[in-house]
Amino acid sequence: MKIDLTQREYERLLDMLYIAEWVMNACKVEDDPRTEAYKELEQKIFGIFFKSKGKSQRVQSSGFTVPGLVTLRAL
C-alpha cells in the first residue's frame, strides 16, 4: 500500500500518533501487551520521518522537534 501525503499532512499524522499514544498510556498502571502492535506501527511511521532526515533509530515522545505538536527523542 502506498499513501501520498504532503509534508503538512505527514506532520498532522505524527500529531495524531502522538495524541493516540498519550490516550492509550495516560492512565496506564502497568504494561499492557495489547498495545505492542500499536507501538510497533508507531515506530514504523516515526522511522519514516527519521529515515527522510538521514537517521535510522527508534524514537519516543520528547526530544527531536517535529513541526507541530510532536517532539521525538531517539532511544
URJO-V944953 format. One record per pair of residues at least 12 apart in sequence whose ideal C-beta (glycine too) atoms are under 10 Angstrom apart, sorted by the first residue. I is the first residue (numbers start at 1). J is the second residue. D is the distance in Angstrom with one decimal. If there is no record, write none. Layout:
# URJO-V944953
i: <I,I>
j: <J,J>
d: <D,D>
This chain:
# URJO-V944953
i: <7,7,8,8,10,10,10,10,10,10,10,11,11,11,11,11,11,12,12,12,12,13,13,13,13,13,14,14,14,14,14,14,14,14,14,14,14,14,15,15,15,15,15,16,16,16,17,17,17,17,17,17,17,17,17,18,18,18,18,18,18,18,18,18,18,19,19,20,20,21,21,21,21,21,21,21,22,24,24,24,25,25,25,39,39,42,42,42,42,43,43,43,43,43,45,46,46,46,46,46,46,46,46,47,49,49,49,49,50,50,50,50,53,55,56,57,57,57,57,58,58,58,58,59,59,59,59,59,60,60,60,60,61,63>
j: <52,67,67,68,45,48,49,52,66,67,68,49,66,67,68,69,70,67,68,69,70,45,48,49,68,70,42,45,46,48,49,66,67,68,69,70,71,72,66,67,68,69,70,45,69,70,38,41,42,43,45,46,61,69,70,42,46,61,62,66,68,69,70,71,72,69,70,38,42,35,38,39,42,60,61,70,61,38,39,42,38,39,61,58,60,58,59,60,61,57,58,59,60,75,59,58,59,60,61,64,66,70,72,59,64,66,70,72,64,66,72,74,66,74,74,72,73,74,75,72,73,74,75,71,72,73,74,75,72,73,74,75,73,75>
d: <9.7,8.3,8.5,8.6,9.0,8.2,7.4,8.9,9.3,9.7,9.7,9.0,6.6,5.2,4.5,8.5,7.7,10.0,6.9,8.9,9.7,7.0,9.7,9.5,9.9,9.5,9.6,7.4,7.1,9.6,6.6,5.4,8.8,6.8,7.8,4.5,9.9,8.1,8.4,9.5,5.0,4.2,5.6,9.9,9.1,9.2,9.1,8.5,5.4,10.0,6.1,7.3,9.6,9.9,7.4,8.8,9.4,6.1,9.9,8.7,8.9,5.9,4.4,8.4,8.6,7.5,8.9,7.5,8.0,8.8,7.6,8.0,6.1,9.0,6.9,9.7,7.7,6.6,9.0,9.7,9.9,9.6,9.6,9.8,9.7,9.9,8.7,9.3,9.8,9.6,5.6,7.0,9.1,9.3,10.0,8.0,4.7,8.8,9.6,9.6,8.7,8.6,6.2,7.6,8.9,6.6,9.0,7.6,8.0,9.8,7.9,7.8,9.6,7.3,9.7,9.7,9.7,4.5,6.8,9.9,9.8,7.1,4.5,9.8,4.3,6.3,5.9,6.6,7.1,5.6,8.4,5.8,7.3,9.3>
